[in-house]
Amino acid sequence: MQETAKFVRSDMTRGSIGQHLLYLTIPMFLGMSSMIFAWMVETIYISILGARELAAVSFTFPLIMGLSGIAMGIGTGASSVIARKMGTGDRDRAEIISTHSLVLSFLIVMCLVVIAYLYLEEFFRLIGTQPEILPLVIEYMQVFLISVPLFGIPMVASSILRAVGNVKIPGYAMAGSSLLTIVIGPIMIFGLLGFPRLGLVGSAWAGVISGSVRMLVIFYVVIAQENLIRFRNPHWHEMIQSWKSVLYIGLPSMLSSLIGPTSLGIIIWLLAAHGPEVVAGFGVASRIDMLATMLLMSLASSVAPFVGQNWGARKTDRVKKGLSMSYRFSLIWGVICFLILGPFGDEIILLINGDATVVKSAALYLLIVPISYGFMGVGMISGSCFVALGKPMPNLIMSIMRMAVVYIPLALLGDYIWGYPGIFIATALANFIMGMVAWRWNRAVLRTEIAKL
């Protein structure tokens, strides 16, 4: 009976579409939102240290997002291939690809950590980090880089688990490690319970400890419960073939993920001209932004395995219905977020930091950008569908368009006319425009691919 129940949960080609999407989304949302909540609490801890420390962490966002995006790209590629194999009933091949994907993620992540460590100072000077803040940023990132394999490789493993239908454990692991970060963060930062006071660096060490725990839990499930790793001498030709299939999806996904941090780096460079307090305000608002949109990100992540399995099984009606439900929910959630964050942004920010400039800049962001959340969600869902269909290039093209054609030109124009509020207006406009482009393009591609079946 237990095996049968497990099979039904992992088989998304039959049963209620809404229940499958709910089953996929809720654990993912709880895990990811708990992680963002932990970052919010960490922001409060750091704000106690001072505005300089808060600005220092804000400057690290582009590099952290870039490293995360590369790991996410590998996970996206693996999830797409594995979900379609599961849809065709080829569990054996799915296990082989899982093993090879984890080996690939280890090699890539470790190389990136070494490169990032060697060029930390050059990177942060490039994005306009002020000289008085730069030493704080470098000290923080030197420790943070230790944690990159501890969240990057489990990120790939979690994507693999979701592709085979196991969504609860990744969510529980993220939630548990986030709770651990909240508990040990102040101990490391402020030197409680006899520990030395480490300041900003203590936050990075808390991430290392919680990441180690999360990695142990995820890999226990991957190896002991799901049997997704094949312990045998690798056939190199077979491994190269798996890497090619994963990177066919994963490499464009990585490049798409890198474009976001590149855009963010340019935006922070523009904001830095208005002072470190504005950068700090943007950093606080960005974390609230991530918490508010986490449900949409979770839903988009859930769409990929659902569409992948049903597309592999040639159940196109279920694919279309699942997408329609997801789009409608995204738009409704966007309206809800705007009605909460717009009017009450000042009060929310004051719970985190009392600096007048930080509060003003962050509240402006929350007044302007949330109106576009629904369309941003539509874009993310459309992007997940492209990946699930084995078509990664539209996402890459749209990411390049968003940065080079829409977002950065509008941000430069908005900054010139209105100052930093104009940058926030550009963010909202970019979400609107690219959400509509992604939806129309995905609808056209889906119609064409269905006609070929």
CORBEL-V856259 format. One record per residue. N is the residue number from 1. SS is DSSP state (@ for helix, = for strand, . for the rest). PSI is psi in radians with two decimals (* if undefined). OMEGA is omega in radians with two decimals (999 if undefined). Layout:
N:SS:PSI:OMEGA / N:SS:PSI:OMEGA
This chain:
1:.:-0.74:-3.14 / 2:@:-0.73:3.13 / 3:@:-0.68:3.13 / 4:@:-0.78:3.12 / 5:@:-0.71:3.13 / 6:@:-0.71:-3.14 / 7:@:-0.74:-3.13 / 8:@:-0.73:3.14 / 9:@:-0.66:-3.08 / 10:@:-0.37:3.14 / 11:.:1.83:-3.09 / 12:.:0.17:-3.10 / 13:.:-0.01:3.09 / 14:.:2.85:-3.11 / 15:.:-3.10:-3.09 / 16:.:2.21:3.12 / 17:@:-0.80:-3.14 / 18:@:-0.69:3.13 / 19:@:-0.69:3.10 / 20:@:-0.82:-3.14 / 21:@:-0.67:3.10 / 22:@:-0.78:-3.14 / 23:@:-0.65:3.13 / 24:@:-0.67:-2.96 / 25:@:-0.76:-3.00 / 26:@:-0.88:3.11 / 27:@:-0.65:3.11 / 28:@:-0.76:3.13 / 29:@:-0.80:-3.13 / 30:@:-0.74:3.14 / 31:@:-0.85:-3.09 / 32:@:-0.68:3.14 / 33:@:-0.60:3.08 / 34:@:-0.61:3.09 / 35:@:-0.78:3.10 / 36:@:-0.67:3.09 / 37:@:-0.69:3.09 / 38:@:-0.68:3.08 / 39:@:-0.64:3.10 / 40:@:-0.77:3.11 / 41:@:-0.70:3.08 / 42:@:-0.68:3.10 / 43:@:-0.69:3.10 / 44:@:-0.78:3.10 / 45:@:-0.83:-3.07 / 46:@:-0.60:3.13 / 47:@:-0.47:3.08 / 48:@:-0.58:3.11 / 49:@:-0.59:3.11 / 50:.:2.90:-3.12 / 51:@:-0.56:3.12 / 52:@:-0.77:3.13 / 53:@:-0.66:3.13 / 54:@:-0.73:3.09 / 55:@:-0.67:-3.13 / 56:@:-0.78:3.12 / 57:@:-0.64:3.13 / 58:@:-0.64:3.12 / 59:@:-0.37:-3.12 / 60:.:-0.22:-3.05 / 61:@:-0.83:-3.08 / 62:@:-0.76:-3.12 / 63:@:-0.75:3.13 / 64:@:-0.75:3.12 / 65:@:-0.65:3.12 / 66:@:-0.81:3.12 / 67:@:-0.70:3.10 / 68:@:-0.69:-3.10 / 69:@:-0.63:3.12 / 70:@:-0.79:3.08 / 71:@:-0.69:3.13 / 72:@:-0.62:3.12 / 73:@:-0.75:3.08 / 74:@:-0.79:3.12 / 75:@:-0.67:3.11 / 76:@:-0.79:3.12 / 77:@:-0.80:3.14 / 78:@:-0.77:-3.12 / 79:@:-0.74:-3.13 / 80:@:-0.84:-3.11 / 81:@:-0.79:-3.07 / 82:@:-0.71:3.14 / 83:@:-0.72:3.13 / 84:@:-0.60:3.06 / 85:@:-0.70:3.10 / 86:@:-0.63:3.12 / 87:@:-0.55:3.10 / 88:.:-0.05:3.13 / 89:.:0.20:-3.09 / 90:.:1.28:-3.13 / 91:@:-0.63:-3.10 / 92:@:-0.82:3.13 / 93:@:-0.61:3.11 / 94:@:-0.69:3.13 / 95:@:-0.70:3.13 / 96:@:-0.79:3.14 / 97:@:-0.62:3.09 / 98:@:-0.83:-3.14 / 99:@:-0.86:-3.10 / 100:@:-0.60:3.13 / 101:@:-0.69:3.13 / 102:@:-0.65:3.06 / 103:@:-0.79:3.12 / 104:@:-0.77:-3.13 / 105:@:-0.69:3.12 / 106:@:-0.81:-3.10 / 107:@:-0.79:-3.09 / 108:@:-0.80:-3.10 / 109:@:-0.75:-3.13 / 110:@:-0.68:3.08 / 111:@:-0.73:-3.14 / 112:@:-0.67:3.12 / 113:@:-0.77:-3.14 / 114:@:-0.81:-3.13 / 115:@:-0.78:-3.14 / 116:@:-0.73:-3.13 / 117:@:-0.70:-3.07 / 118:@:-0.48:-3.02 / 119:.:0.48:-3.12 / 120:@:-0.92:-3.05 / 121:@:-0.74:-3.14 / 122:@:-0.72:-3.12 / 123:@:-0.83:-3.05 / 124:@:-0.47:2.99 / 125:@:-0.66:-3.10 / 126:@:-0.65:-3.10 / 127:.:0.19:2.98 / 128:.:0.40:3.11 / 129:.:2.24:-3.11 / 130:.:2.52:-3.09 / 131:@:-0.61:-3.11 / 132:@:-0.32:-3.13 / 133:@:-0.43:-3.03 / 134:@:-0.80:3.13 / 135:@:-0.65:3.09 / 136:@:-0.76:-3.12 / 137:@:-0.81:-3.11 / 138:@:-0.79:-3.13 / 139:@:-0.73:3.14 / 140:@:-0.83:-3.04 / 141:@:-0.52:3.11 / 142:@:-0.62:3.07 / 143:@:-0.72:-3.09 / 144:@:-0.62:-3.11 / 145:@:-0.45:3.08 / 146:@:-0.56:-3.08 / 147:@:-0.19:-3.07 / 148:@:-0.84:3.07 / 149:@:-0.47:-3.08 / 150:@:-0.32:3.01 / 151:@:-0.42:-3.11 / 152:@:-0.86:-3.11 / 153:@:-0.78:3.03 / 154:@:-0.46:3.08 / 155:@:-0.72:3.08 / 156:@:-0.78:3.13 / 157:@:-0.67:3.12 / 158:@:-0.68:3.09 / 159:@:-0.68:3.11 / 160:@:-0.76:3.12 / 161:@:-0.73:3.13 / 162:@:-0.61:-3.14 / 163:@:-0.54:3.13 / 164:.:0.10:3.03 / 165:.:0.00:3.12 / 166:.:1.69:-3.07 / 167:.:-0.34:-3.05 / 168:@:-0.82:-3.06 / 169:@:-0.81:3.07 / 170:@:-0.70:3.11 / 171:@:-0.78:3.12 / 172:@:-0.71:-3.11 / 173:@:-0.74:3.11 / 174:@:-0.75:-3.13 / 175:@:-0.77:-3.13 / 176:@:-0.77:-3.14 / 177:@:-0.55:3.09 / 178:@:-0.75:3.09 / 179:@:-0.71:3.12 / 180:@:-0.69:3.10 / 181:@:-0.74:3.14 / 182:@:-0.66:-3.09 / 183:@:-0.82:-3.04 / 184:@:-0.26:-3.14 / 185:@:-0.98:-3.12 / 186:@:-0.52:3.10 / 187:@:-0.76:-3.11 / 188:@:-0.67:-3.07 / 189:@:-0.84:-3.00 / 190:@:-0.04:3.10 / 191:.:0.90:3.13 / 192:.:2.87:3.06 / 193:.:0.59:3.08 / 194:.:-0.08:3.10 / 195:.:2.64:3.08 / 196:.:2.59:3.10 / 197:.:2.00:-3.08 / 198:.:-0.18:3.13 / 199:.:-2.45:-3.08 / 200:@:-0.66:-3.14 / 201:@:-0.51:3.11 / 202:@:-0.58:3.08 / 203:@:-0.72:3.11 / 204:@:-0.70:3.12 / 205:@:-0.60:3.08 / 206:@:-0.66:3.08 / 207:@:-0.64:3.10 / 208:@:-0.79:-3.11 / 209:@:-0.85:-3.12 / 210:@:-0.62:3.10 / 211:@:-0.64:3.10 / 212:@:-0.73:3.12 / 213:@:-0.78:-3.14 / 214:@:-0.72:-3.12 / 215:@:-0.73:3.13 / 216:@:-0.75:-3.12 / 217:@:-0.86:-3.10 / 218:@:-0.78:-3.08 / 219:@:-0.45:3.02 / 220:@:-0.76:-3.13 / 221:@:-0.78:-3.13 / 222:@:-0.72:-3.05 / 223:@:-0.89:-2.96 / 224:@:-0.60:-3.06 / 225:@:-0.79:-3.07 / 226:.:-0.23:3.13 / 227:.:0.84:-3.08 / 228:.:0.03:3.10 / 229:.:2.24:3.14 / 230:.:1.94:3.14 / 231:.:1.55:3.07 / 232:.:2.89:3.11 / 233:.:2.24:-3.07 / 234:.:2.50:2.93 / 235:.:1.91:-2.95 / 236:@:-0.63:3.11 / 237:@:-0.74:3.13 / 238:@:-0.68:3.13 / 239:@:-0.73:3.11 / 240:@:-0.69:3.11 / 241:@:-0.72:3.10 / 242:@:-0.77:3.14 / 243:@:-0.68:3.13 / 244:@:-0.76:-3.12 / 245:@:-0.65:3.12 / 246:@:-0.78:-3.09 / 247:@:-0.37:3.06 / 248:@:-0.66:3.05 / 249:@:-0.74:-2.97 / 250:@:-0.63:-3.09 / 251:@:-0.86:3.03 / 252:@:-0.59:3.10 / 253:@:-0.70:3.07 / 254:@:-0.83:-3.13 / 255:@:-0.71:3.08 / 256:@:-0.73:3.14 / 257:@:-0.54:3.14 / 258:@:-0.45:-3.13 / 259:@:-0.64:3.10 / 260:@:-0.93:3.08 / 261:@:-0.58:3.08 / 262:@:-0.80:3.07 / 263:@:-0.75:-3.13 / 264:@:-0.70:3.10 / 265:@:-0.73:3.12 / 266:@:-0.71:3.13 / 267:@:-0.76:3.11 / 268:@:-0.64:3.08 / 269:@:-0.73:3.09 / 270:@:-0.76:-3.13 / 271:@:-0.55:-3.11 / 272:@:-0.49:3.12 / 273:.:-0.31:3.14 / 274:.:0.04:3.06 / 275:.:2.67:-3.12 / 276:@:-0.47:3.13 / 277:@:-0.62:3.09 / 278:@:-0.72:3.08 / 279:@:-0.74:3.12 / 280:@:-0.73:3.10 / 281:@:-0.74:3.08 / 282:@:-0.68:3.12 / 283:@:-0.75:3.11 / 284:@:-0.82:-3.13 / 285:@:-0.62:-3.13 / 286:@:-0.63:3.13 / 287:@:-0.66:3.04 / 288:@:-0.70:3.09 / 289:@:-0.80:-3.13 / 290:@:-0.68:3.12 / 291:@:-0.71:-3.12 / 292:@:-0.60:-3.09 / 293:@:0.06:-3.08 / 294:@:-0.59:3.12 / 295:@:-0.67:3.11 / 296:@:-0.69:3.09 / 297:@:-0.69:3.11 / 298:@:-0.74:3.12 / 299:@:-0.77:3.13 / 300:@:-0.71:3.10 / 301:@:-0.57:3.14 / 302:@:-0.55:-3.14 / 303:@:-0.63:-3.06 / 304:@:-0.95:3.12 / 305:@:-0.59:3.12 / 306:@:-0.87:3.13 / 307:@:-0.71:-3.12 / 308:@:-0.84:-3.12 / 309:@:-0.75:-3.11 / 310:@:-0.57:3.07 / 311:@:-0.71:3.08 / 312:@:-0.58:3.12 / 313:.:0.06:3.13 / 314:.:0.59:3.11 / 315:.:1.33:-3.00 / 316:@:-0.51:3.11 / 317:@:-0.68:3.11 / 318:@:-0.63:3.09 / 319:@:-0.86:-3.10 / 320:@:-0.73:3.13 / 321:@:-0.73:3.12 / 322:@:-0.71:3.11 / 323:@:-0.75:-3.14 / 324:@:-0.77:3.11 / 325:@:-0.71:-3.10 / 326:@:-0.73:3.12 / 327:@:-0.80:-3.12 / 328:@:-0.75:3.13 / 329:@:-0.71:-3.12 / 330:@:-0.80:-3.12 / 331:@:-0.70:3.11 / 332:@:-0.76:-3.13 / 333:@:-0.63:3.10 / 334:@:-0.73:3.11 / 335:@:-0.74:3.13 / 336:@:-0.79:-3.13 / 337:@:-0.73:3.14 / 338:@:-0.73:-3.11 / 339:@:-0.39:3.12 / 340:@:-0.86:-3.00 / 341:@:-0.61:-3.11 / 342:@:-1.00:-3.08 / 343:@:-0.46:-2.99 / 344:@:0.34:-3.10 / 345:@:-0.77:-3.12 / 346:@:-0.80:-3.10 / 347:@:-0.66:3.13 / 348:@:-0.78:-3.11 / 349:@:-0.66:-3.14 / 350:@:-0.39:3.06 / 351:.:-0.31:-3.08 / 352:.:-0.78:-3.08 / 353:.:2.49:-3.07 / 354:.:0.00:3.13 / 355:.:2.27:-3.01 / 356:@:-0.76:-3.11 / 357:@:-0.69:3.08 / 358:@:-0.81:-3.12 / 359:@:-0.78:-3.10 / 360:@:-0.85:-3.09 / 361:@:-0.72:-3.14 / 362:@:-0.72:3.14 / 363:@:-0.64:3.08 / 364:@:-0.74:3.10 / 365:@:-0.82:-3.09 / 366:@:-0.29:3.06 / 367:@:-0.56:-2.99 / 368:@:-0.85:-2.92 / 369:@:-0.68:-3.04 / 370:@:-0.41:3.12 / 371:@:-0.36:-3.09 / 372:@:0.03:-3.06 / 373:@:-0.73:-3.09 / 374:@:-0.74:-3.14 / 375:@:-0.58:3.04 / 376:@:-0.73:3.10 / 377:@:-0.71:3.09 / 378:@:-0.72:3.11 / 379:@:-0.73:3.14 / 380:@:-0.70:3.13 / 381:@:-0.76:3.10 / 382:@:-0.72:3.11 / 383:@:-0.72:3.11 / 384:@:-0.63:3.11 / 385:@:-0.77:3.09 / 386:@:-0.82:-3.12 / 387:@:-0.75:-3.13 / 388:@:-0.54:3.12 / 389:.:-0.06:-3.10 / 390:.:0.46:-3.11 / 391:.:1.49:-3.05 / 392:.:-0.32:-3.00 / 393:@:-0.66:3.10 / 394:@:-0.68:3.11 / 395:@:-0.76:-3.13 / 396:@:-0.78:-3.14 / 397:@:-0.76:-3.14 / 398:@:-0.60:3.10 / 399:@:-0.73:3.11 / 400:@:-0.77:3.10 / 401:@:-0.75:-3.09 / 402:@:-0.75:-3.09 / 403:@:-0.96:-2.94 / 404:@:-0.56:-3.03 / 405:@:-0.59:-3.01 / 406:@:-1.15:-2.89 / 407:@:-1.01:-3.05 / 408:@:-0.79:3.07 / 409:@:-0.73:3.12 / 410:@:-0.64:3.13 / 411:@:-0.73:3.10 / 412:@:-0.76:3.13 / 413:@:-0.79:-3.14 / 414:@:-0.69:3.11 / 415:@:-0.68:-3.14 / 416:@:-0.68:-3.06 / 417:@:-0.83:-2.98 / 418:@:-0.04:-3.05 / 419:.:-2.72:-3.04 / 420:@:-0.47:3.03 / 421:@:-0.53:3.10 / 422:@:-0.51:3.08 / 423:@:-0.69:3.13 / 424:@:-0.63:3.07 / 425:@:-0.71:3.11 / 426:@:-0.64:3.11 / 427:@:-0.80:-3.13 / 428:@:-0.77:-3.14 / 429:@:-0.70:3.12 / 430:@:-0.70:3.10 / 431:@:-0.76:3.12 / 432:@:-0.94:-3.02 / 433:@:-0.85:-3.05 / 434:@:-0.47:3.04 / 435:@:-0.77:3.12 / 436:@:-0.71:3.12 / 437:@:-0.80:-3.13 / 438:@:-0.75:-3.13 / 439:@:-0.82:-3.11 / 440:@:-0.71:-3.13 / 441:@:-0.77:-3.13 / 442:@:-0.70:3.13 / 443:@:-0.72:-3.13 / 444:@:-0.75:-3.14 / 445:@:-0.73:-3.13 / 446:@:-0.74:3.13 / 447:@:-0.71:-3.13 / 448:@:-0.76:-3.12 / 449:@:-0.62:3.10 / 450:@:-0.66:3.13 / 451:@:-0.45:-3.13 / 452:@:-0.35:-3.05 / 453:.:*:999
